[in-house]
Amino acid sequence: MIDTILAATEAVPATEAVKTFTRVSIVGILVFLCYGFIVALVIIGLVRLVKFLGSAGKEMKLTRMDVGKLAEEVHLLRQELKENKDSDSSAQ
């Protein structure tokens, strides 16, 4: 980039050099902003990933507890149905 600026200032008159320098600096700033935006997106993505992975253990534990409660309820319902079925067949 510096070579381009130096070549532009040597090859053209002063007013043209200022215009060329301005064009080169604007392009450089735009490129820098684009790379900065991409880096910012990557950093935001990594932060969100770390937060998700940090809470995944807690979520898994809560899910296991809920599934355990549900399994116990299903077991009790089956036991109750079996007792009702046994009492109906013995009554006849």
N, C-alpha and C positions, 0 to 999 in steps of 0.2 A: 504494500500500500504506500509506503514511503517512497519507493522507487517511482511509482506512478505520479505522486505529488511532485517530486523533484523533476521528473521528465516533463510534466505539464508546465511547470513554472519556467523551465529553460527554453522550451520550444515555442512558446507563444508570448505575445505582449502582456503587460501587467494586467490589463482589464480582463483579458481572456483567461489568464492564470487564476484570477480570483473566481471567475465563474466555474472553471474546471475544479478548483479546490473546493468550492461550495458543493458542486455535484458529487465529488468524491467523498466529502465528509458526510453528506446527507445519506449516501448509500451505505457508508460505513456504520453510521448510527442506526439505520434501519436493520442492517444485518445483525448488529449487536443486540438490538431490541428483540429480534426474532429468536436468537439463541437464548437470550435471557428468559423469554417467555417459555421456551421449551424446557429449560432447566427448572423453572418455577413449577411447571406442570409435573415434572418427574419428582421433585421434592414433595409436592402436595400428595401425589400418588403414594409415595413411600410412607409418608406420615399416616395416611389413611390405612394403608396395609398393616402397619405396626399396631395401630389402635384396634383394627379388626382381629389380628392374631392375638392381641392381649386379652380381648374379651371373649375369644372363642372358647377358652377353657371353662370360664364361668357358665357360658351358654350350654356347653356340653354337660356340665354337672347338673344344671337345672333341668335339662331335657331328660337325663337319666333318672332324676328324682320323679319327674312327672310320669315317665313310662313305668317306673316301679309302682307308683300309686295306682295307675291305671291297671296294671297287671294284678294287683291285689284286689281291686274292685271286681274285675272280671272273674277272678278265682272265687270270691264270695258269692257272686251272682250264680255261677255254675253250681256251687255247693248248695245254694238255696233252691235252685231248680231241681237238682238231684233229690234233695230232701222232699220237695213237693211231689215229685214224680213217685218216689218210694211210698209216701204216705197215701197217694191216690191209688196205687196198685194194691196196697195192703188193705184198704178200706173196701174194696170190691170183693 
